[in-house]
Amino acid sequence: MLRSFIQQELENFEGKTSILIKDFNEDDGLFVDKDSTQQVVSASIIKVPIMLAVFELVQKLEISLDQYITVNDILPDTNVFEFGQREYSIGELLEWMIIQSDNTATNTLIDFIGMSSLNTYFESLGLNQTILQRKMLDFQSVQMGKQNYTSAIDMYRVMSGLYHKTILTPQLCNKAIEILLRQRYKQCIERYLYDASVAHKTGELDNLQHDVGIMFHKQRACYFGVFTYECDIEQACRFMGRIGKKLYEEIR
């Protein structure tokens, strides 16, 4: 059983965790809950609700994914953007924010939408532990005590809304899942998988590693949200990899 497997893994894990695993298709299916309402530092997981906020504006016809905006502040960690001022489509920025976790794209979209508007949107979705207080790589804000937060249960609400096509139009929900399926960071839940279909987003900071998303197999789909912190990153990635492998065996 997955629950006993994870409990055994937790006994050997040196760090703190918050975990929620839930089968979308069966009320009495796979279910593991460990501190799922615990608010944790989000790292790049916050980029998923930011993506939804962009799609919400597309749905309202207030913006277009083909609309171009200027990228001014190019961060030194980018593997995507050339240094200097250039224009990129919102759709391209959105893709790089998720599949490459690019911080330059993320900050450009935060400036474009506005931090206050983003938090208002998060509240409208009932994301009670999710808040955006700073841009990516803004270490000065971190020193001032500002962080971005979310929780396993909040991300379940997001992924459930995408899976059940209730959070946006069916077309936009499918588009969001399609982007998440092309995630390039596979060192956590997908670590020991070679043929799984996983729509997800990872997040990493010093001593913190998260992975949340949807694992698919035929007509079955399961949410996973595994948050680890105050831990060794490599140990956390292997810990999540073992959970991912066991979860895939269960849903298959």
Beta strands, then each sheet from edge to edge (+ up, - down):
strand 1: 16-23
strand 2: 31-34
strand 3: 40-41
strand 4: 68-71
strand 5: 86-89
strand 6: 149-150
strand 7: 197-205
strand 8: 208-217
strand 9: 220-229
sheet 1: 2+ 1- 9+ 8- 7+
sheet 2: 3+ 6-
sheet 3: 4+ 5-
end
